[in-house]
Amino acid sequence: MLNNYFHKYNLLFSNSVFSSYMDWFHNFNCCLLLGVTVFVVFLFVYLFLSSFFFKSKKVEYQFGELLCSVFPTFILLLQMFPSLKLLYYYGLMDMDSYLTLKVVGHQWYWSYDYSDFTDLEFDSYMSSLDSLSVFNNRLLDVTERCLLPVNVDVRFCITSTDVIHAWSLNNLSVKLDAMSGILSTFCYNFPILGVFYGQCSEICGANHSFMPICLEVCLLNNFNFWVFLKSFL
């Protein structure tokens, strides 16, 4: 019961190295915030119950003013170093890639273009209620899943043809805006097999909540076989 209560304040289950780092940084900041809150409350109660709090004469406490300047600086430094390390790791992800995937946002569906293969592109719409089975997720499954191989560096090129969309996968800590006329790029490696769901996180119009993202990470041999079948369809 207690675990279920605190679970809603945590990030979703991490399914990649980058998302696990993000989860650790989130928990670290929460612990730091809890420590600061406890310290401030304890200091406030201690001063309120102290006799010095009710003195009418002016008291200059220069050492206390120094501490009030040093402690916030120290807390910011504690946050700065893990944050810079995380940004540095994110920058290294863009250095190399073996597969390029172009993602285009429309009102209200996604298009995927595998630039390394000839004529391999398709549109991905939300599955209708009539086509869903027991194993499908309502409002999250799509007509054409985006397939990617496991343990392969993939470069994503994300853009839009109309309004601003956002290609967002919470379990992987991926969120990048798709803007018309701008090509946003990032690289990612998927170390875990599975199906990952996401949704557009920008308010892009009336059917904003009906353009889900379904990403399936499979073995490299299965991906090559899927590309072979797609080329003959």
C-alpha positions as CSV (number, residue, x, y, z in Angstrom):
1,M,0.0,0.0,0.0
2,L,2.8,2.4,0.9
3,N,4.8,1.5,-2.2
4,N,1.7,2.1,-4.4
5,Y,1.3,5.6,-2.8
6,F,4.9,6.7,-3.4
7,H,5.0,5.1,-6.9
8,K,2.9,7.8,-8.4
9,Y,5.6,10.4,-7.5
10,N,8.3,8.4,-9.4
11,L,9.1,8.2,-13.0
12,L,8.0,5.3,-15.1
13,F,10.0,2.1,-15.3
14,S,13.3,2.8,-17.1
15,N,13.9,0.8,-20.3
16,S,17.2,2.2,-21.4
17,V,20.5,3.5,-20.0
18,F,19.5,7.1,-20.6
19,S,16.1,6.7,-18.9
20,S,17.8,5.0,-15.9
21,Y,20.1,8.0,-15.5
22,M,17.1,10.3,-15.7
23,D,15.3,8.2,-13.0
24,W,18.4,8.4,-10.7
25,F,18.7,12.2,-11.2
26,H,15.0,12.6,-10.4
27,N,15.3,10.5,-7.2
28,F,18.5,12.4,-6.2
29,N,16.7,15.8,-6.6
30,C,13.8,14.5,-4.6
31,C,16.0,13.4,-1.7
32,L,17.9,16.7,-1.9
33,L,14.6,18.6,-1.7
34,L,13.4,16.5,1.2
35,G,16.7,17.2,3.1
36,V,16.4,20.9,2.5
37,T,12.8,21.0,3.6
38,V,13.5,19.1,6.8
39,F,16.5,21.4,7.5
40,V,14.5,24.6,6.9
41,V,11.5,23.4,9.0
42,F,13.8,22.3,11.9
43,L,15.7,25.7,11.8
44,F,12.4,27.6,11.7
45,V,11.0,25.7,14.7
46,Y,14.3,26.0,16.6
47,L,14.5,29.8,16.1
48,F,10.8,30.3,16.9
49,L,11.2,28.5,20.2
50,S,14.5,30.2,21.0
51,S,14.7,33.2,23.3
52,F,16.7,35.2,20.8
53,F,13.7,35.3,18.5
54,F,11.8,37.6,20.9
55,K,14.6,40.0,21.6
56,S,13.7,43.6,20.8
57,K,17.3,44.8,20.2
58,K,19.0,44.5,16.9
59,V,21.2,41.4,16.6
60,E,23.6,41.0,13.7
61,Y,24.5,37.4,13.0
62,Q,27.1,37.6,10.2
63,F,28.0,34.0,10.5
64,G,24.4,33.0,9.9
65,E,24.2,35.2,6.9
66,L,27.3,33.5,5.5
67,L,25.8,30.1,6.0
68,C,22.6,31.3,4.2
69,S,24.8,32.1,1.2
70,V,27.1,29.1,1.3
71,F,24.4,26.4,1.7
72,P,22.3,27.3,-1.4
73,T,25.5,27.5,-3.4
74,F,26.5,24.1,-2.2
75,I,23.1,22.7,-3.0
76,L,23.3,24.1,-6.6
77,L,26.7,22.5,-7.0
78,L,25.3,19.2,-5.9
79,Q,22.7,19.5,-8.7
80,M,25.0,20.9,-11.3
81,F,27.6,18.0,-11.5
82,P,25.0,15.2,-12.1
83,S,23.1,17.4,-14.5
84,L,26.2,18.2,-16.6
85,K,27.2,14.6,-16.7
86,L,23.7,13.7,-17.9
87,L,23.9,16.4,-20.6
88,Y,27.4,15.2,-21.6
89,Y,26.1,11.6,-22.0
90,Y,23.1,12.9,-24.1
91,G,25.6,14.8,-26.3
92,L,27.6,11.6,-26.9
93,M,24.5,9.8,-28.1
94,D,24.5,12.0,-31.3
95,M,28.0,11.1,-32.4
96,D,27.3,7.9,-34.3
97,S,24.4,6.0,-35.9
98,Y,23.8,3.0,-38.1
99,L,20.2,3.5,-39.0
100,T,18.2,6.7,-39.8
101,L,14.5,7.1,-39.2
102,K,12.6,10.1,-40.2
103,V,9.4,10.9,-38.2
104,V,6.9,13.3,-39.5
105,G,3.9,14.6,-37.5
106,H,0.6,15.3,-39.2
107,Q,-2.9,16.2,-37.9
108,W,-3.4,13.6,-36.5
109,Y,-1.1,10.7,-37.3
110,W,2.6,9.9,-37.7
111,S,4.6,9.0,-40.8
112,Y,7.8,7.0,-40.6
113,D,10.5,7.0,-43.4
114,Y,13.4,4.6,-43.2
115,S,15.9,6.6,-45.2
116,D,18.5,3.9,-45.5
117,F,16.0,1.7,-47.4
118,T,14.3,2.5,-50.7
119,D,10.6,3.2,-50.6
120,L,10.2,2.1,-47.0
121,E,7.8,4.6,-45.5
122,F,4.3,4.3,-44.1
123,D,1.7,6.2,-42.1
124,S,0.7,5.1,-38.6
125,Y,-2.9,5.8,-37.5
126,M,-4.6,4.9,-34.2
127,S,-6.3,1.6,-34.4
128,S,-10.1,1.7,-34.5
129,L,-12.1,0.1,-31.7
130,D,-13.5,-2.5,-34.1
131,S,-10.0,-3.8,-34.9
132,L,-8.8,-4.2,-31.3
133,S,-8.3,-7.5,-29.7
134,V,-7.8,-8.6,-26.1
135,F,-4.0,-8.1,-26.4
136,N,-4.3,-4.5,-27.7
137,N,-4.3,-1.3,-25.8
138,R,-7.1,1.1,-26.4
139,L,-6.1,4.5,-27.7
140,L,-2.4,3.4,-27.8
141,D,-2.2,0.7,-30.5
142,V,-1.7,1.7,-34.1
143,T,-2.3,0.3,-37.6
144,E,1.5,0.2,-38.4
145,R,4.0,-0.1,-35.7
146,C,7.4,1.5,-35.9
147,L,10.0,-1.4,-35.9
148,L,13.6,-0.9,-34.8
149,P,16.4,-3.3,-34.0
150,V,17.8,-3.8,-30.5
151,N,21.3,-2.6,-29.5
152,V,21.6,-0.5,-32.7
153,D,22.3,3.3,-32.7
154,V,19.4,4.9,-34.4
155,R,19.3,8.5,-35.6
156,F,15.8,10.1,-35.4
157,C,15.0,13.1,-37.7
158,I,11.7,14.6,-36.5
159,T,9.7,17.3,-38.2
160,S,6.1,18.3,-38.9
161,T,4.0,19.3,-41.9
162,D,1.6,21.6,-40.0
163,V,1.4,22.5,-36.3
164,I,3.8,21.6,-33.5
165,H,3.7,18.0,-32.4
166,A,5.8,16.1,-29.9
167,W,7.2,12.5,-30.3
168,S,7.2,11.3,-26.8
169,L,8.0,7.9,-25.2
170,N,7.9,8.2,-21.4
171,N,9.4,4.8,-20.6
172,L,12.5,5.7,-22.6
173,S,12.7,9.4,-21.5
174,V,12.3,10.5,-25.1
175,K,10.5,13.7,-26.0
176,L,11.3,15.9,-29.0
177,D,9.1,18.5,-30.6
178,A,8.2,18.1,-34.2
179,M,8.0,21.6,-35.8
180,S,7.2,22.5,-39.4
181,G,10.3,23.7,-41.3
182,I,12.7,22.4,-38.6
183,L,14.5,19.1,-38.5
184,S,15.3,18.0,-35.0
185,T,17.7,15.1,-34.6
186,F,18.9,12.8,-31.8
187,C,20.4,9.4,-31.5
188,Y,19.2,6.5,-29.3
189,N,20.0,2.9,-28.5
190,F,17.4,0.5,-27.4
191,P,18.8,-2.2,-25.1
192,I,15.6,-4.0,-24.3
193,L,13.2,-5.9,-26.5
194,G,9.5,-5.0,-26.2
195,V,6.7,-2.7,-27.3
196,F,6.7,0.9,-26.0
197,Y,3.8,3.2,-26.2
198,G,3.6,7.0,-26.2
199,Q,1.5,9.9,-27.3
200,C,1.8,13.4,-28.7
201,S,2.4,15.7,-25.7
202,E,1.7,18.9,-27.5
203,I,-1.9,20.3,-27.8
204,C,-2.0,20.0,-31.6
205,G,-5.7,20.3,-32.3
206,A,-9.1,18.6,-31.8
207,N,-7.8,15.1,-32.2
208,H,-4.6,15.7,-30.2
209,S,-5.2,12.7,-28.0
210,F,-5.8,10.3,-30.9
211,M,-2.3,10.2,-32.4
212,P,-0.5,7.5,-30.4
213,I,3.1,6.2,-30.8
214,C,3.8,2.5,-30.9
215,L,7.5,1.5,-31.1
216,E,8.5,-2.2,-31.3
217,V,12.1,-3.1,-30.6
218,C,13.0,-6.5,-32.1
219,L,16.0,-8.6,-32.9
220,L,18.2,-7.6,-35.8
221,N,17.3,-10.7,-37.9
222,N,13.6,-10.0,-37.4
223,F,14.0,-6.4,-38.4
224,N,15.9,-7.4,-41.6
225,F,13.1,-9.9,-42.4
226,W,10.5,-7.2,-41.8
227,V,12.3,-4.8,-44.1
228,F,12.5,-7.6,-46.8
229,L,8.7,-8.2,-46.6
230,K,8.0,-4.5,-46.7
231,S,10.0,-4.1,-49.8
232,F,7.7,-6.5,-51.7
233,L,4.4,-5.1,-50.4
